[in-house]
Amino acid sequence: MAGLGSRAAALIIDQLILMVVSMIVILGLFFVGTEVNLAMMYFQDISSLSFAIAIILLFIINWGYFFVVEYFSGGRTIGKKILAIRVIQENGHSLTLLSSLIRNLLRIIDSLPSSYLIGIIMIFFHPKHKRLGDLVAGTIVVHERKAKKSNRTSKIEKEIELRGISQNDIIIDEWTLKTLGTKEWNLLKTYSNRLLELPVMERKQLTKQMATILFPKVGIDVANKSNEDLENILLVLYLILKDDWEFEL
């Protein structure tokens, strides 16, 4: 479990990033709302409309940053990536849209009365280092530790390298990737680890079955593709999901 120190350090990094972005937004609206030649002299000349827009934008940026970045980056903000920690569900699955929404909405309470005092106290005393947002959303923050690679995994990774396959061979948007959950990952992992051990006919049959199940989920057509093409695409999907799923607490 990630403790108070690493979580606080990640938050400081994120807050510094948000501070810079917020300053840019404020300055941008300041110069838009006033004449450039008077802007440096009369800050009070900013229109009430610009001020209202600034408040709304700052709220969206400061709250939306954690919600959006955590969800689309597998539970990692920039600060969490640097500290090698991430948010996951307590059952070990990746962060869901609802979990991210709940835990970050409750930042408003965790940050009270100032400087995340409530959140700091809860993380310090809770046995799993949870703040209120984590308790309600059913999430935990963990240190990332890649799973130890078995011989089978090493074999398939060597095969992938020999084929020249990479994650960039297929472009899949984040929303589509989120439709691939634990079930799909376990299927791909089992398929990839068994692929090189199967007889040719069984290998072709399994590849066809896997493609029929998974390709429609990501908008890939199964028709008019050779068995090798199907294998390569499945291995690319394996590489893409591996970064998000293959870790241990």
N, C-alpha and C positions, 0 to 999 in steps of 0.2 A: 504494500500500500504506500502511496505517496503521502508523506507527512507534511507538517505545516511549513517547514523550511523550503522544500522544493516547490510547493504550491504557491507560497508567498513570492518566491523568486520569479516564477513564471508569471504571476499576476503583475508584478512590478514591470517586467518587460512589456507585457501587453498594455499596461497603463501608459508607459512611456510612448509606445507606438500610437495609442489613441490620443495622447496629449498633443503630439506633433500633428496628427490629422485634424484634430479639433482646432488647433491654432490656425492651420491653413484654411479651414472652413470659415472661421471667424474673420480672418483677414480678407478672404475672398468676398464675403458678404459685406464687409465694411467698405471695401473699395467700390463694390457694385452699388451700395446704397448711398454713397456720397460722391461728390466731385473729387477727382483724383488730386487736384491741386490744393484742396482744403482738408483732405482726409487725415493728413499727418498732424493737423492743428486742432480739429474739432471732432473728437470722438462722439460727443453728444449729438452730432448731426445725423447719426444713423437713424433711419426711419424705423417706426414701430413695426412695419411689415418685415423689414430685414431682420430685426431683432427676433420676431416671432419665428421666422423661417430658421434662424440660427439655432434657437432653442429646440425646435422640432428635429432638425438635422442632427444636432449633437446627441439628442436622446436616441435617435435611430442608429447612429453610428456606434455609440458607446454600448447600447444594449444589443443591437443587431450583430455587431462584430463577434461576440462570444457565441451567440446562437447559431449564426450562419457558418462561421469558420469551424466551430467544433463539429457541427453535423457533417459538413462536406469534407472535412479533413480527418475523418475517423476519430473524433474526440480530441483533436489536438488544435490548440491555438498556436500562434507563432511562439509565444513564450513556452508553452508546453512542449513543442517540438524541440526547442533549444535545450530544455531540461530533461528531455526524453521521458515525459510522462504523458498520460492520456486518460480521457474519461471513457469508461465502458459501463454497461449495465452490470448490476451486481451478479447476474447469472453468467457473466463472462462474455456475453454477446456484444456486438458493436452498438454504439449509441444510436438510438432511434430519434426520429424527428420529434416525437412527443416528449421523450426524455430530455432532449436538448432544450426544447421550448420551456418545459417546467423548471428545470434546474437553473436556467438563466433568467427566467422571469422572477424567480425568488432571490436573485442577486440583490434586488431592491431592498428586501428585508435583511439579508445577510450583511449588507453594507452599513446598516444602521448601528449606532447613531452616527458614526463616521468611521472612515478608514477600515471598513469591513470588520468592525469590532465583534459583532455577533458571530459572524462566520469564523473568525480567528479563534474565538473561545470554544465554539462547537468542534472545530477541527482538532484543537488541542486536546480536548477532553474525551471526544468520541473514540471508541476502540478501533473503528475503521476510518478514522479521520474524515468524517462526513460533516459537511455543513448542512443547513436546513434544506437547501436546494437539492442536495444529494439524497437526503432522507426521503423527501417527497417524490422525487423522480426515480428512486431506486437505482442510483448510480454510485460508482466509486471512482477514485482517481488512482491509477497504478503506475509504477515504474515499468517502462517497456523493457522486455527481455525476450529476444528472439528465441523461439524454440530450438532445442538442439536438433541438428539435422541427422537423420538416420542414413544408413547406407542406401536405402531405396531412394530417398530424396536426393541424395548426391548423384545417383545414377540418372534420375530424370533431369536434374539440373545440367548435368554434362550433356545429355541428349539435346536439351533445349539450346545449349550453347553451340553444339555442333550444327544444329539446324539454323542457327542465326536468328532465332526468334527473340523478340523483345515486346515489352508492354505497348510500345508505340505503334505496333503493327495494326492495332485496332483502336479506333477512336470511339469511346462510349461515354456519353454524358453522365454526370454524377447522379442525376435522378434515376436513370436506367440502372446504374450499378447498385443503387440502394434496393432494387427489387430482388437482387441476388443475396439471399440470407444464409443462415447456418446450413440449411439443407443443401443448397446449391454448392456451398464451399466444401462440405463433406463429400458430396458426390465427385467434385472435381479433384479433390485431394486423393480420394481412393482410386479414382480413374488414373490419375497421373502416376501414382506410386505402383500401380499394377500393370501399367501399359506395356512396359518392356518385357514383362514376364509371361505375357499371354501368347498362346499360339496364334498364328496369323488370322485364321478364320474367326476365332473368338474376339480377337483384337478389333477386327473390322466391324463385327456385330455390335460390340460394346461402344465403339466410336460412333456408329450410326445412331444407336439408342441415346447416347449422351447428347449428340448434336440435336436430335429431334426434341429432347426435353429442354435444353438450355438455349439454343439459338433463338427461338421465338421470343424469349424473355428479353433479349438484348437487340432484337430487330435484325438478325442475320438470317439470310435465306439458306436453307440446307441444300436446295436443288442445284444441280449443275456444278457440284464440287467433288473433287476426287477424295478418296479416303485420306490421303496425305494432307490435303487442304483442311479437312475436318479435324484431323489430329492437331495440326498446327494452330488452328483457331482455338480449340479447346485448351491447348497448352498456354496460349496467350491469356485466355480467361483465367487460367490457374495462376499465372504470374501476377495478374492484376489484383485478384482477390487475396493472394498470399500475403501481400503487404498489410492488408487490413485485418486478416483473420489469424494468421499463424504467429501467435505469441502466447506466452504463458504468464500467469500471475505470479 
